[in-house]
Amino acid sequence: MIDTMPHFVFLIALILLFTAMILVLIRLYKGPTLYDRVLSTNSFGTHTVLFIGVLGFLSDRPDFLDIALLYALINFVATIAILKFFRYRAIGDVLIKRELKK
Amino acid sequence: MNFLYDIMQLIAWALILVGSVMAIIGALGALRFPDFWSRLHAASVTDSGGVIFLLLGMGIHSGFNLITFKLFLIGAFLFITGPTSSHAVANAALVSGVKTSKKNQNETGDEG
């Protein structure tokens, strides 16, 4: 019994995390302002990191943690990039546009 | 020795279940709360509680090896970037003037 128990626990955790991801996605679809959507995207990324880790433990291949780490990195960069884009309406050439206006 | 191992596994399962329940609490708050600032507050439950308990539970479950180090890396990175991105979202929303909802204002009409 003690051998099959970890799979059961990880399966329950996986189902709960999946439900949480669905709820965050509903907020991402409904969100009235832009910032609700950015917040939901960030929260969805954190949930995905945890989901990938638990999925790796469930299938007895904990090497999935490398993918989870990579996903955490990409998630942070994506949040900052979205915010910067909607602040300045450009990602790379903000300084050049300001110099041209002068 | 075997008994101690079983106790550690039980603790790990409890931590994993508590962490996933905290994740679903944070998502439910982010879905149901009335305005942006309270949703920001609710989403940080996942960033702190869910990450702590789930990664700690998986670390205890796996023993002490390379996997624990990877889990520690993920936890340290999420602990640096989670508050940073929350602060960035909150700062951008404050600059652009997102208001609180009528339900969250007190009697004098101040926001807060």
Backbone of each chain as ProteinMPNN parsed JSONL, in Angstrom:
{"seq_chain_A": "MIDTMPHFVFLIALILLFTAMILVLIRLYKGPTLYDRVLSTNSFGTHTVLFIGVLGFLSDRPDFLDIALLYALINFVATIAILKFFRYRAIGDVLIKRELKK", "coords_chain_A": {"N_chain_A": [[0.833, -1.195, 0.0], [1.992, 1.175, 0.724], [3.549, 1.682, -1.397], [2.013, 2.379, -3.608], [0.868, 4.657, -2.731], [2.238, 7.25, -3.024], [1.759, 7.87, -5.75], [-0.97, 8.22, -5.773], [-1.262, 10.477, -4.105], [0.186, 12.377, -5.571], [-1.38, 12.406, -7.832], [-3.786, 13.514, -6.897], [-2.836, 16.057, -6.172], [-2.122, 16.948, -8.692], [-4.598, 17.086, -9.995], [-5.866, 19.074, -8.472], [-4.151, 21.264, -8.968], [-4.545, 21.518, -11.695], [-7.239, 22.246, -11.807], [-7.011, 24.725, -10.545], [-5.501, 26.062, -12.472], [-7.367, 26.187, -14.538], [-9.277, 27.909, -13.375], [-7.783, 30.282, -13.132], [-7.388, 30.765, -15.813], [-9.991, 31.357, -16.613], [-10.33, 33.832, -15.341], [-8.403, 35.193, -16.778], [-9.654, 35.298, -19.244], [-11.976, 36.775, -18.652], [-11.088, 39.14, -17.492], [-11.456, 42.559, -16.652], [-9.662, 44.769, -16.942], [-6.433, 45.493, -18.446], [-4.428, 44.87, -16.645], [-5.407, 42.948, -14.938], [-5.302, 40.823, -16.685], [-2.575, 40.556, -17.168], [-1.707, 39.914, -14.6], [-3.069, 37.478, -14.291], [-1.803, 35.977, -16.257], [0.774, 35.819, -15.206], [0.277, 34.444, -12.803], [-0.75, 32.095, -13.838], [1.549, 31.091, -15.042], [3.148, 30.524, -12.783], [1.57, 28.516, -11.629], [1.856, 26.657, -13.659], [4.551, 25.974, -13.517], [4.621, 24.616, -11.032], [2.856, 22.574, -11.694], [4.219, 21.17, -13.729], [6.394, 20.219, -12.254], [5.106, 18.494, -10.375], [3.965, 16.712, -12.175], [6.238, 15.507, -13.244], [7.152, 14.133, -10.952], [5.021, 12.4, -10.637], [5.149, 10.733, -12.875], [7.49, 9.427, -12.343], [9.799, 10.587, -13.351], [11.834, 12.758, -12.488], [13.375, 14.552, -13.899], [11.958, 16.396, -15.228], [12.048, 18.711, -13.83], [13.963, 20.434, -14.762], [12.725, 21.516, -17.014], [10.711, 22.857, -15.722], [12.135, 24.819, -14.328], [13.163, 26.287, -16.474], [10.762, 27.214, -17.5], [9.95, 28.893, -15.462], [11.842, 30.95, -15.655], [11.253, 31.97, -18.258], [8.673, 32.85, -17.831], [8.905, 34.998, -16.044], [10.378, 36.836, -17.597], [8.538, 37.228, -19.649], [6.368, 38.489, -18.351], [7.506, 40.968, -17.571], [8.166, 41.934, -20.084], [5.674, 42.206, -21.379], [4.495, 44.182, -19.779], [6.283, 46.301, -20.206], [5.923, 46.691, -22.918], [3.247, 47.582, -23.087], [3.495, 49.933, -21.694], [5.317, 51.593, -23.085], [4.699, 51.141, -25.707], [6.542, 49.878, -27.311], [9.246, 47.547, -27.639], [12.056, 47.324, -27.95], [13.222, 49.713, -28.985], [12.99, 52.117, -27.515], [14.513, 54.293, -26.628], [15.554, 55.291, -28.992], [13.29, 56.304, -30.308], [12.613, 58.409, -28.58], [14.818, 60.087, -28.905], [14.48, 60.8, -31.542], [12.207, 62.352, -31.423], [13.094, 64.636, -30.155]], "CA_chain_A": [[0.0, 0.0, 0.0], [2.825, 2.369, 0.849], [4.22, 1.935, -2.666], [1.122, 3.052, -4.544], [0.331, 5.875, -2.123], [2.747, 8.489, -3.609], [1.099, 8.176, -7.01], [-2.299, 8.724, -5.45], [-1.127, 11.847, -3.597], [0.592, 13.255, -6.667], [-2.517, 12.545, -8.757], [-4.71, 14.492, -6.304], [-2.219, 17.38, -6.297], [-2.174, 17.322, -10.113], [-5.968, 17.479, -10.331], [-6.126, 20.374, -7.835], [-3.419, 22.307, -9.692], [-5.172, 21.702, -13.007], [-8.441, 23.051, -11.579], [-6.582, 26.095, -10.272], [-5.103, 26.664, -13.741], [-8.591, 26.515, -15.286], [-9.883, 29.101, -12.76], [-6.984, 31.448, -13.516], [-7.639, 31.032, -17.236], [-11.286, 32.036, -16.727], [-10.081, 35.239, -15.019], [-7.666, 35.758, -17.912], [-10.608, 35.575, -20.313], [-12.974, 37.752, -18.238], [-10.551, 40.292, -16.791], [-11.893, 43.8, -17.274], [-8.551, 45.621, -17.353], [-5.229, 44.812, -18.947], [-3.551, 44.413, -15.559], [-5.941, 41.657, -14.514], [-4.844, 39.773, -17.605], [-1.142, 40.33, -16.928], [-1.62, 39.199, -13.326], [-3.494, 36.097, -14.512], [-0.758, 35.29, -17.012], [1.863, 35.533, -14.276], [-0.169, 33.404, -11.878], [-0.844, 30.856, -14.619], [2.907, 30.57, -15.21], [3.575, 29.902, -11.524], [0.846, 27.245, -11.525], [2.395, 25.703, -14.628], [5.819, 25.471, -12.977], [4.304, 23.602, -10.024], [2.206, 21.448, -12.389], [5.239, 20.373, -14.418], [7.141, 19.492, -11.232], [4.308, 17.38, -9.847], [3.812, 15.732, -13.257], [7.478, 14.741, -13.298], [7.2, 13.181, -9.848], [3.988, 11.371, -10.834], [5.578, 9.755, -13.873], [8.794, 8.904, -11.914], [10.909, 11.169, -14.112], [11.992, 14.102, -11.918], [14.151, 15.441, -14.769], [11.058, 17.451, -15.684], [12.287, 19.931, -13.068], [14.718, 21.352, -15.628], [11.745, 22.242, -17.834], [9.998, 23.771, -14.831], [13.026, 25.96, -14.075], [13.178, 27.092, -17.704], [9.466, 27.876, -17.622], [9.923, 30.002, -14.504], [12.631, 32.035, -16.248], [10.529, 32.568, -19.382], [7.474, 33.49, -17.307], [9.283, 36.311, -15.504], [10.743, 37.738, -18.698], [7.328, 37.547, -20.404], [5.582, 39.486, -17.617], [8.15, 42.279, -17.668], [8.119, 42.393, -21.474], [4.31, 42.665, -21.674], [4.28, 45.479, -19.105], [7.07, 47.335, -20.876], [5.32, 46.973, -24.223], [2.055, 48.409, -22.969], [3.852, 51.257, -21.171], [6.008, 52.422, -24.064], [4.273, 50.738, -27.046], [7.669, 49.359, -28.072], [10.029, 46.718, -26.734], [13.496, 47.503, -27.985], [13.791, 50.952, -29.498], [12.353, 53.243, -26.831], [15.429, 55.441, -26.586], [15.704, 55.85, -30.336], [12.112, 57.115, -30.606], [12.69, 59.652, -27.817], [15.827, 60.946, -29.514], [13.946, 61.331, -32.79], [11.228, 63.396, -31.128], [13.812, 65.865, -29.861]], "C_chain_A": [[0.871, 1.249, 0.0], [3.572, 2.653, -0.452], [3.326, 2.68, -3.645], [0.606, 4.373, -4.005], [0.912, 7.158, -2.732], [2.06, 8.866, -4.907], [-0.281, 8.765, -6.775], [-2.226, 10.18, -5.013], [-0.76, 12.8, -4.726], [-0.538, 13.445, -7.665], [-3.516, 13.56, -8.224], [-4.148, 15.904, -6.457], [-2.29, 17.873, -7.735], [-3.563, 17.796, -10.503], [-6.292, 18.852, -9.732], [-5.418, 21.496, -8.589], [-4.038, 22.58, -11.053], [-6.444, 22.534, -12.876], [-8.081, 24.513, -11.326], [-6.174, 26.8, -11.559], [-6.32, 27.046, -14.57], [-9.234, 27.789, -14.724], [-9.12, 30.363, -13.152], [-7.2, 31.795, -14.987], [-8.982, 31.713, -17.441], [-11.121, 33.517, -16.398], [-9.32, 35.924, -16.151], [-8.603, 36.112, -19.052], [-11.539, 36.714, -19.941], [-12.407, 39.111, -17.868], [-10.893, 41.628, -17.409], [-10.738, 44.677, -17.735], [-7.397, 44.782, -17.872], [-4.445, 44.174, -17.813], [-4.069, 43.142, -14.918], [-5.399, 40.537, -15.394], [-3.363, 39.489, -17.401], [-0.941, 39.535, -15.642], [-2.014, 37.731, -13.488], [-2.451, 35.319, -15.286], [0.397, 34.892, -16.098], [1.503, 34.386, -13.336], [-0.287, 32.055, -12.583], [0.542, 30.248, -14.836], [3.415, 29.905, -13.947], [2.887, 28.557, -11.321], [1.441, 26.208, -12.473], [3.718, 25.13, -14.158], [5.556, 24.358, -11.952], [3.705, 22.351, -10.671], [3.236, 20.558, -13.073], [6.067, 19.582, -13.405], [6.392, 18.292, -10.703], [4.126, 16.302, -10.902], [5.068, 14.883, -13.4], [7.573, 13.729, -12.175], [6.177, 12.069, -10.032], [4.449, 10.314, -11.815], [6.983, 9.239, -13.588], [9.944, 9.396, -12.776], [11.127, 12.58, -13.613], [12.889, 15.017, -12.75], [13.291, 16.546, -15.355], [11.32, 18.767, -14.95], [13.127, 20.928, -13.85], [13.769, 22.19, -16.469], [10.999, 23.244, -16.971], [10.839, 25.014, -14.542], [13.075, 26.897, -15.274], [11.885, 27.862, -17.856], [9.357, 29.048, -16.66], [10.691, 31.195, -15.051], [11.844, 32.757, -17.329], [9.328, 33.357, -18.886], [7.79, 34.887, -16.783], [9.597, 37.304, -16.62], [9.497, 38.156, -19.467], [6.496, 38.596, -19.688], [6.184, 40.872, -17.775], [8.057, 42.824, -19.091], [6.736, 42.897, -21.841], [4.068, 44.032, -21.052], [5.04, 46.593, -19.803], [6.451, 47.7, -22.221], [4.1, 47.866, -24.084], [2.334, 49.762, -22.334], [4.401, 52.15, -22.273], [5.587, 52.159, -25.502], [5.434, 50.309, -27.923], [8.489, 48.511, -27.113], [11.497, 47.121, -26.765], [13.976, 48.917, -28.192], [13.152, 52.173, -28.846], [13.229, 54.482, -26.886], [15.55, 56.105, -27.947], [14.516, 56.746, -30.672], [12.163, 58.443, -29.857], [13.701, 60.617, -28.449], [15.295, 61.565, -30.796], [12.953, 62.451, -32.525], [11.918, 64.722, -30.806], [14.335, 66.481, -31.156]], "O_chain_A": [[0.542, 2.251, -0.635], [4.161, 3.722, -0.61], [3.801, 3.51, -4.42], [-0.027, 5.135, -4.736], [0.149, 8.1, -2.949], [1.801, 10.044, -5.152], [-0.71, 9.682, -7.475], [-3.004, 11.017, -5.471], [-1.317, 13.892, -4.833], [-0.658, 14.506, -8.278], [-4.04, 14.375, -8.982], [-4.87, 16.832, -6.822], [-2.493, 19.062, -7.981], [-3.714, 18.77, -11.24], [-6.911, 19.691, -10.387], [-6.002, 22.553, -8.826], [-4.061, 23.72, -11.517], [-6.714, 23.407, -13.701], [-8.747, 25.423, -11.82], [-6.456, 27.985, -11.737], [-6.329, 28.087, -15.228], [-9.682, 28.648, -15.483], [-9.725, 31.388, -13.466], [-7.196, 32.966, -15.364], [-9.121, 32.551, -18.333], [-11.692, 34.371, -17.078], [-9.56, 37.094, -16.449], [-8.388, 37.101, -19.753], [-11.874, 37.54, -20.791], [-13.114, 40.118, -17.911], [-10.643, 41.823, -18.598], [-10.814, 45.274, -18.809], [-7.38, 43.556, -17.758], [-3.87, 43.096, -17.967], [-3.287, 42.339, -14.409], [-5.081, 39.449, -14.914], [-2.933, 38.337, -17.451], [-0.127, 38.613, -15.585], [-1.386, 36.845, -12.908], [-2.227, 34.138, -15.017], [0.93, 33.787, -16.192], [2.304, 33.481, -13.099], [0.03, 31.012, -12.012], [0.692, 29.026, -14.817], [4.04, 28.847, -14.01], [3.513, 27.583, -10.902], [1.523, 25.026, -12.137], [3.995, 23.949, -14.364], [6.182, 23.299, -11.996], [3.996, 21.226, -10.266], [3.14, 19.332, -13.007], [6.408, 18.424, -13.646], [6.951, 17.202, -10.588], [4.128, 15.113, -10.583], [4.982, 13.68, -13.648], [8.015, 12.601, -12.389], [6.42, 10.929, -9.637], [4.18, 9.129, -11.623], [7.618, 8.673, -14.476], [10.953, 8.706, -12.92], [10.657, 13.526, -14.245], [13.142, 16.152, -12.346], [13.807, 17.515, -15.91], [10.869, 19.822, -15.395], [13.022, 22.135, -13.63], [13.957, 23.396, -16.629], [10.687, 24.347, -17.42], [10.317, 26.129, -14.514], [13.035, 28.119, -15.133], [11.887, 29.016, -18.285], [8.754, 30.072, -16.982], [10.239, 32.333, -14.925], [11.763, 33.985, -17.337], [8.994, 34.404, -19.441], [7.051, 35.838, -17.036], [9.15, 38.451, -16.598], [9.394, 39.305, -19.897], [5.967, 39.504, -20.33], [5.478, 41.835, -18.074], [7.889, 44.027, -19.29], [6.614, 43.904, -22.538], [3.516, 44.929, -21.69], [4.519, 47.695, -19.977], [6.451, 48.865, -22.618], [3.924, 48.803, -24.863], [1.496, 50.66, -22.42], [4.012, 53.311, -22.395], [6.039, 52.845, -26.419], [5.335, 50.365, -29.149], [8.438, 48.724, -25.901], [12.121, 47.248, -25.712], [15.013, 49.306, -27.654], [12.813, 53.142, -29.525], [12.75, 55.584, -27.157], [15.636, 57.328, -28.046], [14.691, 57.819, -31.248], [11.805, 59.483, -30.41], [13.457, 61.822, -28.516], [15.609, 62.712, -31.114], [12.861, 63.397, -33.307], [11.408, 65.793, -31.133], [14.975, 67.532, -31.125]]}, "seq_chain_B": "MNFLYDIMQLIAWALILVGSVMAIIGALGALRFPDFWSRLHAASVTDSGGVIFLLLGMGIHSGFNLITFKLFLIGAFLFITGPTSSHAVANAALVSGVKTSKKNQNETGDEG", "coords_chain_B": {"N_chain_B": [[14.86, 2.779, 11.107], [13.464, 2.26, 8.698], [10.982, 2.927, 9.643], [11.357, 5.618, 10.212], [11.699, 6.577, 7.636], [9.139, 6.131, 6.593], [7.693, 7.945, 8.133], [8.771, 10.356, 7.227], [7.872, 10.272, 4.584], [5.125, 10.478, 4.983], [4.943, 13.071, 6.033], [5.827, 14.467, 3.796], [3.758, 13.933, 1.943], [1.604, 15.179, 3.197], [2.485, 17.848, 3.118], [2.526, 18.271, 0.346], [-0.185, 18.014, -0.33], [-1.287, 20.143, 1.176], [-0.01, 22.287, -0.075], [-1.077, 22.162, -2.715], [-3.748, 22.629, -2.173], [-3.533, 25.263, -1.254], [-2.749, 26.466, -3.614], [-5.078, 26.209, -5.133], [-6.775, 27.749, -3.602], [-5.687, 30.304, -3.927], [-6.126, 30.641, -6.699], [-8.902, 30.582, -6.791], [-9.511, 32.866, -5.314], [-8.381, 34.766, -7.017], [-10.145, 34.536, -9.07], [-12.675, 35.24, -8.004], [-12.669, 37.613, -6.486], [-13.598, 41.128, -6.016], [-12.264, 43.442, -7.176], [-9.281, 44.79, -8.824], [-7.12, 45.105, -7.007], [-7.604, 43.514, -4.798], [-7.608, 41.096, -6.081], [-4.952, 40.935, -6.779], [-3.843, 40.637, -4.261], [-4.907, 38.12, -3.646], [-3.738, 36.462, -5.529], [-1.16, 36.295, -4.657], [-1.119, 34.405, -2.711], [-0.762, 31.935, -3.917], [1.811, 32.373, -4.914], [3.389, 32.531, -2.625], [2.556, 30.632, -0.431], [1.722, 28.249, -1.847], [3.974, 27.643, -3.428], [6.016, 27.348, -1.488], [5.069, 25.14, 0.124], [4.587, 23.062, -1.736], [7.094, 22.696, -3.05], [8.737, 22.129, -0.849], [7.531, 19.779, 0.069], [7.943, 18.07, -2.153], [10.722, 18.024, -2.103], [11.289, 16.761, 0.366], [10.139, 14.321, -0.197], [11.791, 13.303, -2.198], [14.198, 12.755, -1.004], [17.691, 13.412, -0.39], [19.359, 14.704, -2.873], [20.396, 15.385, -6.255], [17.986, 16.279, -7.238], [16.812, 17.641, -5.144], [18.425, 19.861, -5.061], [17.768, 21.06, -7.5], [15.089, 21.658, -7.02], [15.469, 23.486, -4.981], [16.696, 25.51, -6.441], [14.598, 26.292, -8.181], [12.766, 27.207, -6.267], [14.196, 29.353, -5.053], [14.485, 31.023, -7.256], [11.794, 31.583, -7.93], [11.136, 32.925, -5.625], [12.568, 35.25, -5.845], [11.646, 36.391, -8.262], [8.842, 36.421, -8.118], [7.721, 38.394, -6.188], [8.897, 40.569, -7.477], [7.687, 40.709, -10.051], [5.04, 40.97, -9.262], [5.169, 43.451, -8.009], [5.806, 44.996, -10.229], [3.491, 44.758, -11.822], [1.589, 45.886, -10.061], [2.591, 48.463, -9.774], [2.418, 49.45, -12.39], [-0.352, 49.376, -12.722], [-1.132, 51.186, -10.766], [0.0, 53.569, -11.692], [-1.426, 53.906, -14.049], [-3.905, 54.35, -12.993], [-5.941, 52.524, -11.874], [-8.992, 51.892, -10.268], [-10.377, 51.135, -6.969], [-13.157, 48.928, -6.208], [-16.639, 49.755, -5.54], [-17.503, 48.306, -3.377], [-15.298, 47.955, -1.768], [-14.682, 50.378, -0.628], [-14.597, 52.577, 2.208], [-16.788, 54.204, 4.672], [-16.329, 56.946, 4.544], [-15.693, 57.389, 1.979], [-13.11, 57.241, 1.171], [-10.563, 55.554, -0.628], [-9.525, 52.276, 0.123]], "CA_chain_B": [[15.243, 3.409, 9.84], [12.329, 2.158, 7.799], [9.898, 3.679, 10.264], [11.652, 7.042, 10.014], [11.437, 6.868, 6.222], [7.689, 6.243, 6.412], [7.231, 9.202, 8.727], [9.142, 11.44, 6.317], [6.977, 10.238, 3.426], [3.816, 11.009, 5.394], [5.069, 14.531, 6.109], [5.923, 14.988, 2.431], [2.432, 13.909, 1.306], [0.777, 16.229, 3.808], [2.921, 19.143, 2.596], [2.114, 18.408, -1.05], [-1.627, 18.27, -0.371], [-1.536, 21.499, 1.667], [0.429, 23.22, -1.111], [-1.994, 22.242, -3.852], [-4.963, 23.303, -1.708], [-3.252, 26.699, -1.243], [-2.754, 26.935, -5.003], [-6.455, 26.353, -5.616], [-7.365, 28.885, -2.884], [-5.238, 31.516, -4.604], [-6.792, 30.779, -7.992], [-10.306, 30.91, -6.535], [-9.556, 34.276, -4.954], [-8.118, 35.572, -8.209], [-11.332, 34.525, -9.939], [-13.929, 35.704, -7.414], [-12.624, 38.87, -5.756], [-14.319, 42.12, -6.823], [-11.508, 44.398, -7.986], [-7.931, 44.359, -9.195], [-6.146, 45.081, -5.915], [-7.833, 42.311, -3.99], [-7.161, 39.941, -6.875], [-3.481, 40.908, -6.638], [-3.6, 40.056, -2.947], [-5.236, 36.696, -3.631], [-2.818, 35.707, -6.377], [0.12, 36.098, -3.995], [-1.195, 33.194, -1.886], [-0.096, 30.885, -4.69], [3.234, 32.664, -5.064], [4.126, 32.241, -1.396], [2.208, 29.387, 0.247], [1.723, 27.085, -2.716], [5.338, 27.306, -3.847], [6.762, 26.834, -0.332], [4.657, 23.822, 0.596], [4.756, 22.032, -2.765], [8.512, 22.388, -3.287], [9.258, 21.475, 0.349], [7.022, 18.411, 0.08], [8.636, 17.271, -3.169], [12.101, 17.831, -1.663], [11.338, 15.721, 1.394], [9.789, 13.05, -0.827], [12.838, 12.75, -3.056], [15.446, 12.528, -0.311], [18.678, 14.47, -0.573], [20.219, 14.426, -4.033], [20.417, 16.479, -7.229], [16.621, 16.787, -7.404], [16.588, 18.631, -4.092], [19.106, 21.094, -5.458], [16.968, 21.704, -8.554], [13.908, 22.24, -6.368], [15.916, 24.691, -4.284], [16.908, 26.556, -7.457], [13.288, 26.799, -8.611], [12.19, 27.976, -5.168], [14.913, 30.618, -4.897], [14.177, 31.9, -8.388], [10.418, 32.065, -7.801], [11.055, 33.873, -4.523], [13.08, 36.547, -6.279], [10.89, 36.991, -9.357], [7.42, 36.57, -7.824], [7.446, 39.746, -5.706], [9.299, 41.587, -8.454], [6.676, 40.896, -11.09], [3.84, 41.513, -8.617], [5.397, 44.883, -7.839], [5.746, 45.658, -11.536], [2.082, 44.842, -12.227], [0.894, 46.829, -9.194], [3.065, 49.812, -10.076], [1.84, 49.872, -13.67], [-1.775, 49.632, -12.529], [-1.275, 52.418, -9.966], [0.322, 54.712, -12.545], [-2.498, 54.114, -15.023], [-5.114, 54.779, -12.305], [-7.002, 51.531, -11.662], [-9.69, 52.229, -9.027], [-11.012, 50.043, -6.22], [-14.587, 48.859, -6.468], [-17.452, 50.438, -4.54], [-17.638, 47.453, -2.202], [-14.119, 48.008, -0.91], [-14.448, 51.694, -0.058], [-15.244, 52.706, 3.513], [-17.937, 55.111, 4.704], [-15.975, 58.311, 4.201], [-15.452, 57.492, 0.553], [-11.704, 57.047, 0.829], [-10.225, 54.227, -1.111], [-8.604, 51.614, 1.018]], "C_chain_B": [[14.067, 3.421, 8.862], [11.145, 2.968, 8.317], [10.089, 5.172, 10.054], [11.363, 7.466, 8.582], [9.938, 7.03, 5.971], [7.151, 7.543, 6.97], [7.55, 10.379, 7.807], [8.23, 11.469, 5.092], [5.612, 10.814, 3.776], [3.852, 12.531, 5.458], [5.094, 15.141, 4.706], [4.56, 15.005, 1.757], [1.542, 15.007, 1.869], [1.159, 17.593, 3.252], [2.46, 19.344, 1.156], [0.618, 18.702, -1.14], [-1.953, 19.685, 0.091], [-1.143, 22.527, 0.598], [-0.535, 23.303, -2.266], [-3.324, 22.852, -3.434], [-4.754, 24.807, -1.666], [-3.243, 27.26, -2.657], [-4.177, 27.144, -5.486], [-7.163, 27.484, -4.872], [-6.967, 30.202, -3.555], [-5.935, 31.726, -5.933], [-8.255, 31.153, -7.814], [-10.455, 32.37, -6.144], [-9.318, 35.162, -6.156], [-9.303, 35.566, -9.153], [-12.485, 35.301, -9.33], [-13.87, 37.076, -6.774], [-13.065, 40.043, -6.635], [-13.452, 43.079, -7.625], [-10.05, 43.987, -8.089], [-7.028, 44.199, -7.989], [-6.358, 43.875, -5.025], [-7.464, 41.05, -4.756], [-5.646, 39.792, -6.821], [-3.096, 40.281, -5.313], [-3.837, 38.553, -2.968], [-4.235, 35.892, -4.444], [-1.482, 35.477, -5.691], [0.079, 34.943, -3.009], [-0.511, 32.038, -2.602], [1.406, 31.105, -4.733], [4.012, 32.339, -3.804], [3.802, 30.853, -0.869], [2.292, 28.161, -0.632], [3.127, 26.656, -3.099], [6.131, 26.721, -2.68], [6.384, 25.389, -0.05], [4.88, 22.752, -0.463], [6.226, 21.681, -2.966], [9.134, 21.704, -2.074], [8.801, 20.021, 0.414], [7.728, 17.536, -0.944], [10.088, 17.031, -2.772], [12.224, 16.76, -0.603], [11.041, 14.363, 0.785], [10.967, 12.445, -1.57], [14.106, 12.412, -2.288], [16.41, 13.671, -0.561], [19.617, 14.112, -1.713], [20.128, 15.614, -4.988], [19.045, 17.111, -7.394], [16.317, 17.857, -6.367], [17.241, 19.955, -4.445], [18.33, 21.831, -6.544], [15.729, 22.356, -7.968], [14.28, 23.514, -5.628], [16.144, 25.841, -5.259], [15.589, 27.175, -7.895], [12.678, 27.671, -7.525], [12.861, 29.319, -4.998], [14.569, 31.567, -6.026], [12.756, 32.447, -8.283], [10.303, 33.075, -6.668], [11.656, 35.213, -4.877], [12.116, 37.181, -7.277], [9.421, 37.19, -9.043], [7.073, 37.945, -7.283], [7.844, 40.834, -6.69], [8.224, 41.805, -9.503], [5.365, 41.381, -10.497], [3.967, 43.012, -8.429], [5.303, 45.617, -9.166], [4.306, 45.816, -11.999], [1.35, 45.883, -11.396], [1.304, 48.255, -9.495], [2.479, 50.325, -11.384], [0.366, 50.183, -13.523], [-1.996, 50.912, -11.748], [-1.02, 53.646, -10.817], [-0.821, 54.984, -13.516], [-3.845, 54.363, -14.356], [-6.236, 53.778, -12.244], [-7.636, 51.807, -10.306], [-10.126, 50.973, -8.284], [-12.502, 50.063, -6.497], [-15.345, 49.529, -5.336], [-17.551, 49.639, -3.245], [-16.478, 47.642, -1.232], [-13.838, 49.389, -0.346], [-15.165, 51.802, 1.281], [-16.246, 53.854, 3.499], [-17.571, 56.522, 4.27], [-15.67, 58.482, 2.722], [-13.999, 57.394, 0.169], [-11.501, 55.66, 0.262], [-9.311, 53.572, -0.105], [-9.183, 50.445, 1.719]], "O_chain_B": [[13.727, 4.452, 8.283], [10.414, 3.6, 7.556], [9.142, 5.903, 9.762], [10.854, 8.559, 8.333], [9.51, 7.929, 5.246], [6.275, 8.174, 6.378], [6.731, 11.28, 7.623], [7.856, 12.539, 4.613], [5.011, 11.54, 2.984], [2.926, 13.204, 5.005], [4.479, 16.176, 4.449], [4.223, 15.97, 1.071], [0.821, 15.679, 1.132], [0.289, 18.409, 2.947], [2.053, 20.442, 0.779], [0.197, 19.543, -1.935], [-2.788, 20.36, -0.511], [-1.848, 23.514, 0.389], [-0.8, 24.397, -2.764], [-3.973, 23.523, -4.237], [-5.665, 25.566, -1.995], [-3.674, 28.39, -2.885], [-4.468, 28.129, -6.165], [-8.055, 28.12, -5.432], [-7.794, 31.096, -3.731], [-6.299, 32.852, -6.273], [-8.795, 31.945, -8.586], [-11.392, 33.042, -6.573], [-9.97, 36.195, -6.308], [-9.46, 36.487, -9.954], [-13.217, 35.967, -10.061], [-14.92, 37.671, -6.53], [-12.932, 39.981, -7.857], [-13.883, 43.505, -8.696], [-9.631, 42.976, -7.524], [-6.24, 43.255, -7.938], [-5.394, 43.278, -4.546], [-7.057, 40.052, -4.161], [-5.118, 38.68, -6.817], [-2.151, 39.496, -5.235], [-3.068, 37.792, -2.381], [-3.915, 34.758, -4.086], [-0.736, 34.577, -6.078], [1.125, 34.528, -2.51], [0.221, 31.259, -1.991], [2.186, 30.161, -4.607], [5.167, 31.919, -3.882], [4.67, 29.98, -0.856], [2.859, 27.144, -0.233], [3.445, 25.467, -3.099], [6.835, 25.724, -2.843], [7.247, 24.514, 0.012], [5.315, 21.648, -0.137], [6.576, 20.503, -3.044], [9.962, 20.806, -2.227], [9.579, 19.136, 0.769], [8.077, 16.392, -0.65], [10.64, 15.968, -3.059], [13.142, 15.941, -0.645], [11.621, 13.359, 1.197], [11.138, 11.226, -1.582], [15.021, 11.828, -2.868], [15.993, 14.777, -0.905], [20.547, 13.323, -1.547], [19.815, 16.727, -4.566], [18.928, 18.309, -7.653], [15.654, 18.851, -6.66], [16.7, 21.027, -4.174], [18.236, 23.058, -6.529], [15.354, 23.462, -8.358], [13.532, 24.492, -5.631], [15.834, 26.994, -4.958], [15.454, 28.396, -7.977], [12.137, 28.74, -7.808], [12.181, 30.329, -4.817], [14.38, 32.763, -5.806], [12.529, 33.634, -8.519], [9.472, 33.981, -6.729], [11.297, 36.224, -4.274], [11.796, 38.365, -7.166], [8.791, 38.057, -9.647], [6.213, 38.618, -7.85], [7.217, 41.892, -6.743], [7.88, 42.944, -9.816], [4.639, 42.129, -11.151], [3.015, 43.76, -8.654], [4.784, 46.731, -9.227], [3.927, 46.871, -12.508], [0.58, 46.678, -11.934], [0.471, 49.161, -9.478], [2.09, 51.489, -11.483], [-0.131, 51.137, -14.121], [-2.939, 51.653, -12.026], [-1.723, 54.649, -10.695], [-1.155, 56.138, -13.782], [-4.839, 54.569, -15.051], [-7.382, 54.125, -12.53], [-6.931, 51.942, -9.306], [-10.234, 49.894, -8.867], [-13.051, 51.064, -6.956], [-14.769, 49.837, -4.293], [-17.667, 50.206, -2.159], [-16.648, 47.506, -0.02], [-12.842, 49.565, 0.356], [-16.218, 51.195, 1.476], [-16.528, 54.419, 2.443], [-18.4, 57.227, 3.694], [-15.417, 59.596, 2.263], [-13.664, 57.453, -1.014], [-12.191, 54.712, 0.636], [-8.427, 54.218, 0.458], [-8.497, 49.797, 2.51]]}, "name": "protein", "num_of_chains": 2, "seq": "MIDTMPHFVFLIALILLFTAMILVLIRLYKGPTLYDRVLSTNSFGTHTVLFIGVLGFLSDRPDFLDIALLYALINFVATIAILKFFRYRAIGDVLIKRELKKMNFLYDIMQLIAWALILVGSVMAIIGALGALRFPDFWSRLHAASVTDSGGVIFLLLGMGIHSGFNLITFKLFLIGAFLFITGPTSSHAVANAALVSGVKTSKKNQNETGDEG"}
